[in-house]
Amino acid sequence: MRETDVRSQLAATGGDALRVLVVGAGVAGLSVAQLLRRDGLHPVLVERGAPGAAAGYVLALLPLADPVLDALGVREAYRARSTALHRYRARSRTGRVLREERLDRLVDPYGDYRGIARGELLRTLAEPGGTLSHGTTVTALAHTGSAVRATLTTRGPGAAGGGGERVEGEFDLVVAADGLRSALRPLLLGERGTRVVDTGWDGWVAWAGTDAAEDDLVEETWGAGFFAGSYPVLGGTGVFVGGPRRRTAAGSSRFVAAVRERLTDTGGALGRALDAVAAAEDPYRWPLTDCRSSRWATGRVVLLGDAAAGFLPTAGVGAGMAMESAHVLAAHLRGAGAPQVPAVLAAYERQQRPRVHAAQRTSRQLATLVFRRHRALAAVRDLATAHVGLGTALAPVTRLLAEPPRVPRRAEHGT
């Protein structure tokens, strides 16, 4: 992506049938901006973070993402930056291996299932090119009837335009894709317009090496009062270790030491995950919360990705669903004129919201199974895990894959 100032981006929208502002250059925002550019528009794309900000965590990306990758012509680049995930291993609360299964039997009929670092996915989505203004926030939005007037402010040393500049622009559509802790969502819905589910757990993401014999293996240990997972990416492994917040407050090294005391087997990927988190100087902290907005579309503004419905990582569907939603939204907008935008957004929400909520429910249900604190309940779960296949747990996810959303060829809307 080419770093530029907001005024230059605004000037480029002058001849567009739709003047679009995309707020947030994460997975959802970058996906929809690139899809709109493919359709001949010049959306203004802004990101509050500075260039080179930490890319965060690892993604096990389901085939929900494939239509976006194909539409942008970056499927091969994606494969080159990721690794195939073929196997899944579950460990008990003591670290004993309970079962190992083939993931590809469940997922491969629908497309790629691959591990990728979030930063590498963003680089892949950015590969077709385009412009971006970092260090930029939207500080005010006002509907004028026929448009939305947005006030954008650049700040900090990484901000395009020198920092501190205020720019006003008029748009036919604003896409708020600024994440789980969206700054725009309260402006649209008020403080009570979002329901947050807090599991009371959090943990740390770190990066570890890998064993060549396990570079296609996802491994998870569902403990009593802890969780550890290992997810291969190209050239390494992304790991997560976490537990109840009152226990993780002691710090990563002390928490890992407490986890080790509960384990009888710390071999392989589990041991590498614990070692990596304990040794990391400043591991990425991941609070395990999600959110659901009371509505997505307000006039000419629409929430997208985590800003609309944030996901717990337990089902591994959040990033893929964000990309799918971006694809569906871009398809609904294709061929629409400015007067039709509110109707288009309403149609998009009616179609996609039930599907996203179904995926979110799956993540929440798995969270109640994974995040157990008591040993007796964890022992019962171990027994069930040893006898119930992964296909049963992931059945709601495979149904989503088997029944993809209907994507309109042209905008379907009233005038």
RODO-2510 file (C-alpha; in nm, 4 decimals, decimal comma):
residues 415
     n   res          X          Y          Z
     1     m     0,0000     0,0000     0,0000
     2     r     0,1171     0,3514    -0,0732
     3     e     0,1151     0,5866     0,2254
     4     t    -0,0448     0,9162     0,1316
     5     d    -0,2283     1,2073     0,2880
     6     v    -0,6038     1,2204     0,3338
     7     r    -0,6512     1,5186     0,1011
     8     s    -0,4954     1,3283    -0,1891
     9     q    -0,7234     1,0319    -0,1226
    10     l    -1,0254     1,2635    -0,1120
    11     a    -0,9324     1,4185    -0,4451
    12     a    -0,9230     1,0739    -0,6060
    13     t    -1,2888     1,0088    -0,5196
    14     g    -1,4110     1,3052    -0,7250
    15     g    -1,5216     1,1065    -1,0292
    16     d    -1,6566     0,8011    -0,8448
    17     a    -2,0195     0,6939    -0,8604
    18     l    -1,9884     0,6287    -0,4855
    19     r    -1,7633     0,8302    -0,2572
    20     v    -1,6604     0,5827     0,0119
    21     l    -1,4696     0,6196     0,3384
    22     v    -1,3340     0,2989     0,4965
    23     v    -1,2259     0,3400     0,8577
    24     g    -0,9791     0,0743     0,9708
    25     a    -0,7157    -0,1098     0,7678
    26     g    -0,7419    -0,4440     0,9431
    27     v    -0,8674    -0,7617     0,7795
    28     a    -1,2254    -0,6401     0,7221
    29     g    -1,1449    -0,2827     0,6182
    30     l    -0,8596    -0,3744     0,3879
    31     s    -1,0682    -0,6498     0,2257
    32     v    -1,3631    -0,4249     0,1439
    33     a    -1,1408    -0,1367     0,0296
    34     q    -0,9516    -0,3626    -0,2114
    35     l    -1,2731    -0,5163    -0,3446
    36     l    -1,4212    -0,1715    -0,4081
    37     r    -1,1001    -0,0696    -0,5865
    38     r    -1,1293    -0,3767    -0,8051
    39     d    -1,4744    -0,2461    -0,9021
    40     g    -1,3289     0,0875    -1,0135
    41     l    -1,3861     0,3009    -0,7026
    42     h    -1,1257     0,4951    -0,5036
    43     p    -1,2284     0,4530    -0,1393
    44     v    -1,0517     0,6681     0,1181
    45     l    -0,8845     0,4184     0,3547
    46     v    -0,7681     0,5432     0,6960
    47     e    -0,6101     0,3654     0,9913
    48     r    -0,5625     0,5069     1,3402
    49     g    -0,2458     0,3033     1,4018
    50     a     0,0979     0,4137     1,2909
    51     p     0,2810     0,2426     1,0028
    52     g     0,4593    -0,0704     1,1196
    53     a     0,2349    -0,1242     1,4238
    54     a     0,2421    -0,4759     1,5682
    55     a     0,0561    -0,7203     1,3461
    56     g    -0,0730    -0,9183     1,6446
    57     y    -0,1710    -1,2795     1,6322
    58     v    -0,1895    -1,5977     1,4256
    59     l    -0,4912    -1,6951     1,2163
    60     a    -0,6162    -2,0412     1,1243
    61     l    -0,8062    -1,9204     0,8187
    62     l    -1,1024    -2,1191     0,6902
    63     p    -1,2198    -2,1259     0,3251
    64     l    -1,4680    -1,8491     0,4099
    65     a    -1,1842    -1,6213     0,2970
    66     d    -1,1276    -1,7852    -0,0420
    67     p    -1,3737    -1,5741    -0,2493
    68     v    -1,1959    -1,2526    -0,1458
    69     l    -0,8527    -1,3963    -0,2219
    70     d    -0,9742    -1,5137    -0,5638
    71     a    -1,1480    -1,1858    -0,6446
    72     l    -0,8283    -0,9937    -0,5685
    73     g    -0,6076    -1,2418    -0,7543
    74     v    -0,3903    -1,3118    -0,4493
    75     r    -0,4632    -1,6799    -0,3806
    76     e    -0,1117    -1,7886    -0,4806
    77     a     0,0464    -1,5101    -0,2744
    78     y    -0,1643    -1,6252     0,0211
    79     r    -0,0473    -1,9821    -0,0184
    80     a     0,3136    -1,8664    -0,0409
    81     r     0,2793    -1,6788     0,2916
    82     s     0,0923    -1,9504     0,4816
    83     t     0,1008    -2,3193     0,5584
    84     a    -0,1605    -2,5928     0,5132
    85     l    -0,3303    -2,7261     0,8278
    86     h    -0,4095    -3,0963     0,7921
    87     r    -0,4210    -3,2436     1,1440
    88     y    -0,5664    -3,1634     1,4858
    89     r    -0,4467    -3,3022     1,8192
    90     a    -0,6339    -3,2597     2,1474
    91     r    -0,4616    -3,2951     2,4839
    92     s    -0,6257    -3,3478     2,8214
    93     r    -0,6091    -3,1258     3,1295
    94     t    -0,2848    -3,3061     3,2265
    95     g    -0,1278    -3,2832     2,8808
    96     r    -0,2000    -3,6414     2,7779
    97     v    -0,2872    -3,6848     2,4095
    98     l    -0,6586    -3,7657     2,3812
    99     r    -0,7021    -3,7940     2,0052
   100     e    -0,5625    -3,6840     1,6711
   101     e    -0,7783    -3,6308     1,3625
   102     r    -0,7518    -3,5214     1,0027
   103     l    -0,8704    -3,1651     0,9516
   104     d    -0,8499    -3,1936     0,5751
   105     r    -1,1319    -3,4493     0,5679
   106     l    -1,3612    -3,1875     0,7196
   107     v    -1,2439    -2,8722     0,5413
   108     d    -1,0693    -2,9582     0,2140
   109     p    -1,3949    -3,0243     0,0219
   110     y    -1,4695    -2,6525     0,0603
   111     g    -1,1277    -2,4945     0,0014
   112     d    -0,8054    -2,4013     0,1791
   113     y    -0,7532    -2,4226     0,5555
   114     r    -0,4231    -2,2550     0,6320
   115     g    -0,2252    -2,0971     0,9127
   116     i    -0,1000    -1,7443     0,8554
   117     a     0,0307    -1,4605     1,0683
   118     r    -0,2135    -1,1681     1,0692
   119     g     0,0541    -0,9350     0,9346
   120     e     0,1189    -1,1681     0,6415
   121     l    -0,2515    -1,1778     0,5600
   122     l    -0,2644    -0,7974     0,5593
   123     r     0,0362    -0,7871     0,3263
   124     t    -0,1386    -1,0348     0,0966
   125     l    -0,4577    -0,8287     0,0821
   126     a    -0,2522    -0,5155     0,0149
   127     e    -0,0638    -0,6732    -0,2755
   128     p    -0,2906    -0,5340    -0,5527
   129     g    -0,1873    -0,1860    -0,4350
   130     g    -0,3730     0,1257    -0,3314
   131     t    -0,3468     0,4183    -0,0930
   132     l    -0,3708     0,4394     0,2832
   133     s    -0,3450     0,7134     0,5473
   134     h    -0,2086     0,5957     0,8819
   135     g    -0,2412     0,7867     1,2074
   136     t    -0,5859     0,9092     1,1077
   137     t    -0,9090     0,8962     1,3069
   138     v    -1,2666     1,0007     1,2415
   139     t    -1,3610     1,2469     1,5135
   140     a    -1,7099     1,3415     1,3923
   141     l    -1,9812     1,2094     1,1617
   142     a    -2,2938     1,3949     1,0522
   143     h    -2,5675     1,2774     0,8168
   144     t    -2,6729     1,5564     0,5837
   145     g    -2,9542     1,3611     0,4180
   146     s    -2,7886     1,2973     0,0852
   147     a    -2,4395     1,2295     0,2245
   148     v    -2,2274     1,1885     0,5379
   149     r    -1,9864     1,4599     0,6432
   150     a    -1,6820     1,3200     0,8223
   151     t    -1,4129     1,5060     1,0158
   152     l    -1,0770     1,3266     0,9955
   153     t    -0,7846     1,4141     1,2193
   154     t    -0,4251     1,3075     1,1645
   155     r    -0,2061     1,2677     1,4688
   156     g     0,1322     1,1463     1,5801
   157     p     0,4680     1,1112     1,4084
   158     g     0,3418     0,8477     1,1674
   159     a     0,0442     1,0491     1,0495
   160     a     0,0240     1,1489     0,6876
   161     g     0,0100     1,5259     0,6462
   162     g     0,2415     1,6076     0,9359
   163     g     0,0122     1,5354     1,2318
   164     g    -0,2657     1,7353     1,3924
   165     e    -0,4370     1,8335     1,0669
   166     r    -0,8166     1,8276     1,0450
   167     v    -0,9783     1,7442     0,7130
   168     e    -1,3484     1,7369     0,6283
   169     g    -1,4909     1,5198     0,3546
   170     e    -1,8331     1,4323     0,2201
   171     f    -1,9133     1,0679     0,1456
   172     d    -2,1994     0,8619     0,0083
   173     l    -2,0973     0,5697     0,2300
   174     v    -1,8873     0,5214     0,5428
   175     v    -1,7694     0,1696     0,6329
   176     a    -1,6711     0,1453     0,9999
   177     a    -1,4247    -0,1439     1,0183
   178     d    -1,2282    -0,0188     1,3163
   179     g    -1,2322    -0,3336     1,5230
   180     l    -1,3716    -0,4837     1,8406
   181     r    -1,3167    -0,1588     2,0299
   182     s    -1,4600     0,0557     1,7529
   183     a    -1,4555     0,4302     1,8136
   184     l    -1,7296     0,4858     1,5549
   185     r    -1,9755     0,2311     1,6929
   186     p    -2,0698     0,4420     2,0007
   187     l    -2,1155     0,7464     1,7764
   188     l    -2,3749     0,5506     1,5781
   189     l    -2,5432     0,3362     1,8414
   190     g    -2,4710     0,5053     2,1728
   191     e    -2,2984     0,3369     2,4652
   192     r    -2,5791     0,0810     2,5044
   193     g    -2,5877    -0,0254     2,1423
   194     t    -2,3354    -0,3060     2,1896
   195     r    -2,3557    -0,6230     2,3961
   196     v    -2,0169    -0,7461     2,5133
   197     v    -1,9498    -1,1003     2,6321
   198     d    -1,6461    -1,1212     2,8575
   199     t    -1,5286    -1,4744     2,9322
   200     g    -1,3131    -1,3503     3,2190
   201     w    -1,0127    -1,5086     3,0468
   202     d    -0,7182    -1,3668     2,8578
   203     g    -0,3702    -1,4751     2,7607
   204     w    -0,0623    -1,4195     2,5502
   205     v     0,0333    -1,4778     2,1886
   206     a     0,3964    -1,5590     2,1126
   207     w     0,5956    -1,7174     1,8324
   208     a     0,7819    -2,0456     1,8526
   209     g     0,9770    -2,2769     1,6305
   210     t     0,8255    -2,5897     1,4843
   211     d     0,9034    -2,9539     1,4313
   212     a     0,9126    -3,0531     1,0636
   213     a     0,6950    -3,3527     1,1475
   214     e     0,4289    -3,1239     1,2972
   215     d     0,4244    -2,8293     1,0567
   216     d     0,0656    -2,9135     0,9548
   217     l    -0,0602    -2,9896     1,3074
   218     v    -0,2923    -2,7747     1,5181
   219     e    -0,2617    -2,8753     1,8832
   220     e    -0,4763    -2,7614     2,1760
   221     t    -0,4679    -2,8419     2,5465
   222     w    -0,7957    -2,7749     2,7237
   223     g    -0,6926    -2,7542     3,0865
   224     a    -0,8589    -2,6862     3,4188
   225     g    -0,8044    -2,3123     3,4519
   226     f    -0,5785    -2,2795     3,1468
   227     f    -0,5696    -2,3210     2,7714
   228     a    -0,2708    -2,3694     2,5396
   229     g    -0,2753    -2,3823     2,1614
   230     s    -0,0208    -2,4137     1,8816
   231     y    -0,1002    -2,3070     1,5240
   232     p     0,1595    -2,3498     1,2472
   233     v     0,2403    -2,0615     1,0154
   234     l     0,5042    -2,0344     0,7468
   235     g     0,8430    -2,0876     0,9085
   236     g     0,7185    -2,1183     1,2665
   237     t     0,4281    -2,1559     1,5051
   238     g     0,1925    -1,9070     1,6619
   239     v     0,1098    -2,0060     2,0197
   240     f    -0,1433    -1,8940     2,2781
   241     v    -0,1425    -1,9629     2,6515
   242     g    -0,4107    -1,8168     2,8738
   243     g    -0,6509    -1,8591     3,1604
   244     p    -0,8759    -1,6727     3,4035
   245     r    -0,7775    -1,3068     3,4245
   246     r    -0,7304    -1,3134     3,7997
   247     r    -0,4583    -1,5748     3,7464
   248     t    -0,2940    -1,4308     3,4363
   249     a    -0,2565    -1,1004     3,6240
   250     a     0,0529    -1,2538     3,7836
   251     g     0,2312    -1,2276     3,4473
   252     s     0,3127    -1,4701     3,1691
   253     s     0,6160    -1,6396     3,3279
   254     r     0,4473    -1,7053     3,6614
   255     f     0,1279    -1,8221     3,4936
   256     v     0,3188    -2,0658     3,2705
   257     a     0,5001    -2,2012     3,5778
   258     a     0,1633    -2,2616     3,7456
   259     v     0,0345    -2,4410     3,4361
   260     r     0,3374    -2,6699     3,4286
   261     e     0,2585    -2,7846     3,7814
   262     r    -0,0744    -2,9220     3,6546
   263     l     0,0746    -3,1171     3,3641
   264     t     0,2223    -3,4659     3,3533
   265     d     0,3223    -3,4408     2,9852
   266     t     0,4747    -3,1243     2,8358
   267     g     0,6290    -3,2728     2,5233
   268     g     0,6109    -3,1540     2,1629
   269     a     0,4078    -2,8510     2,0639
   270     l     0,2679    -2,8012     2,4152
   271     g     0,6140    -2,7646     2,5651
   272     r     0,7230    -2,5287     2,2881
   273     a     0,4141    -2,3128     2,3457
   274     l     0,4788    -2,2834     2,7183
   275     d     0,8475    -2,2088     2,6637
   276     a     0,7729    -1,9397     2,4033
   277     v     0,5225    -1,7501     2,6177
   278     a     0,7403    -1,7728     2,9280
   279     a     1,0449    -1,6424     2,7381
   280     a     0,8741    -1,3662     2,5369
   281     e     0,9731    -1,0174     2,6507
   282     d     0,6520    -0,8472     2,5468
   283     p     0,3984    -1,1031     2,4202
   284     y     0,0770    -0,9784     2,2594
   285     r    -0,2007    -0,9748     2,5231
   286     w    -0,5373    -1,1040     2,3977
   287     p    -0,8464    -1,0404     2,6135
   288     l    -1,1039    -1,3081     2,5344
   289     t    -1,4129    -1,0963     2,4801
   290     d    -1,6548    -1,0518     2,1939
   291     c    -1,9279    -0,8042     2,1040
   292     r    -2,2533    -0,7830     1,9105
   293     s    -2,3941    -0,4550     1,7787
   294     s    -2,7674    -0,3901     1,8025
   295     r    -2,7684    -0,2984     1,4332
   296     w    -2,5127    -0,2659     1,1567
   297     a    -2,6495    -0,0023     0,9190
   298     t    -2,7471     0,3511     1,0154
   299     g    -2,8363     0,5592     0,7124
   300     r    -2,5206     0,5694     0,5044
   301     v    -2,2892     0,4194     0,7665
   302     v    -2,2344     0,0463     0,8124
   303     l    -2,0350    -0,1523     1,0673
   304     l    -1,8154    -0,4304     0,9301
   305     g    -1,6087    -0,7109     1,0790
   306     d    -1,5363    -0,6985     1,4517
   307     a    -1,7013    -0,3567     1,4760
   308     a    -2,0324    -0,5252     1,3880
   309     a    -1,9774    -0,8611     1,5581
   310     g    -1,6497    -0,9469     1,7258
   311     f    -1,5548    -1,3109     1,7729
   312     l    -1,3913    -1,5219     2,0377
   313     p    -1,1110    -1,7261     1,8781
   314     t    -1,2540    -2,0620     1,9848
   315     a    -1,4100    -2,1608     1,6497
   316     g    -1,1478    -1,9934     1,4317
   317     v    -1,4083    -1,8188     1,2163
   318     g    -1,3706    -1,4481     1,3003
   319     a    -1,1242    -1,3393     1,0314
   320     g    -1,2849    -1,5571     0,7645
   321     m    -1,6296    -1,4228     0,8473
   322     a    -1,4994    -1,0643     0,8337
   323     m    -1,3613    -1,1295     0,4846
   324     e    -1,6815    -1,3002     0,3750
   325     s    -1,8883    -1,0041     0,4997
   326     a    -1,6614    -0,7643     0,3099
   327     h    -1,7173    -0,9719    -0,0045
   328     v    -2,0959    -0,9731     0,0380
   329     l    -2,1056    -0,5996     0,1125
   330     a    -1,8950    -0,5130    -0,1933
   331     a    -2,1208    -0,7291    -0,4109
   332     h    -2,4333    -0,5532    -0,2826
   333     l    -2,2760    -0,2157    -0,3590
   334     r    -2,1691    -0,3066    -0,7123
   335     g    -2,3555    -0,0858    -0,9553
   336     a    -2,5394     0,1112    -0,6865
   337     g    -2,5770     0,4865    -0,7073
   338     a    -2,5526     0,7263    -0,4151
   339     p    -2,9318     0,7567    -0,3620
   340     q    -2,9638     0,3788    -0,3178
   341     v    -2,6968     0,3331    -0,0498
   342     p    -2,9301     0,3175     0,2564
   343     a    -3,1468     0,0520     0,0880
   344     v    -2,8385    -0,1452    -0,0198
   345     l    -2,6986    -0,1437     0,3349
   346     a    -3,0300    -0,2574     0,4773
   347     a    -3,0440    -0,5457     0,2268
   348     y    -2,6854    -0,6424     0,3085
   349     e    -2,7581    -0,6498     0,6823
   350     r    -3,0738    -0,8584     0,6363
   351     q    -2,8756    -1,1169     0,4423
   352     q    -2,5472    -1,1370     0,6308
   353     r    -2,6338    -1,0619     0,9928
   354     p    -2,8099    -1,3972     1,0683
   355     r    -2,5164    -1,5883     0,9218
   356     v    -2,2589    -1,3934     1,1235
   357     h    -2,4605    -1,4346     1,4423
   358     a    -2,4838    -1,8103     1,3839
   359     a    -2,1037    -1,8275     1,3552
   360     q    -2,0659    -1,6125     1,6656
   361     r    -2,2961    -1,8433     1,8630
   362     t    -2,0732    -2,1353     1,7673
   363     s    -1,7684    -1,9529     1,9045
   364     r    -1,9505    -1,8733     2,2272
   365     q    -2,0720    -2,2305     2,2725
   366     l    -1,7218    -2,3679     2,2233
   367     a    -1,5924    -2,1123     2,4740
   368     t    -1,8184    -2,2545     2,7441
   369     l    -1,6625    -2,5937     2,6724
   370     v    -1,3003    -2,4794     2,6503
   371     f    -1,2820    -2,2266     2,9336
   372     r    -1,3292    -2,4546     3,2331
   373     r    -1,1793    -2,3767     3,5737
   374     h    -1,2760    -2,6817     3,7800
   375     r    -1,0918    -3,0108     3,7511
   376     a    -1,4017    -3,2296     3,7831
   377     l    -1,5724    -3,0551     3,4912
   378     a    -1,2493    -3,0686     3,2915
   379     a    -1,2264    -3,4425     3,3575
   380     v    -1,5776    -3,4945     3,2173
   381     r    -1,4847    -3,2853     2,9150
   382     d    -1,1713    -3,4960     2,8602
   383     l    -1,3822    -3,8085     2,8559
   384     a    -1,6192    -3,6589     2,5988
   385     t    -1,3343    -3,5300     2,3830
   386     a    -1,1742    -3,8740     2,3718
   387     h    -1,4925    -4,0279     2,2290
   388     v    -1,6576    -3,7506     2,0261
   389     g    -1,5009    -3,6593     1,6918
   390     l    -1,3969    -3,3135     1,5852
   391     g    -1,6605    -3,3245     1,3143
   392     t    -1,9331    -3,3058     1,5797
   393     a    -1,7843    -2,9984     1,7453
   394     l    -1,7267    -2,8242     1,4135
   395     a    -2,0550    -2,9246     1,2488
   396     p    -2,1971    -2,5679     1,2626
   397     v    -1,8796    -2,4373     1,0957
   398     t    -1,8840    -2,6962     0,8169
   399     r    -2,2510    -2,6105     0,7537
   400     l    -2,1429    -2,2503     0,6926
   401     l    -1,8837    -2,3751     0,4455
   402     a    -2,1304    -2,6042     0,2714
   403     e    -2,3901    -2,3279     0,2339
   404     p    -2,2036    -2,0116     0,1225
   405     p    -2,3909    -1,6820     0,1060
   406     r    -2,5656    -1,5793    -0,2123
   407     v    -2,3594    -1,2999    -0,3636
   408     p    -2,5515    -1,0759    -0,6069
   409     r    -2,3874    -1,0056    -0,9406
   410     r    -2,5185    -0,6491    -0,9348
   411     a    -2,6706    -0,4398    -0,6595
   412     e    -3,0190    -0,5535    -0,5719
   413     h    -3,2032    -0,2572    -0,4283
   414     g    -3,4919    -0,0274    -0,4666
   415     t    -3,4563     0,3300    -0,5771
***
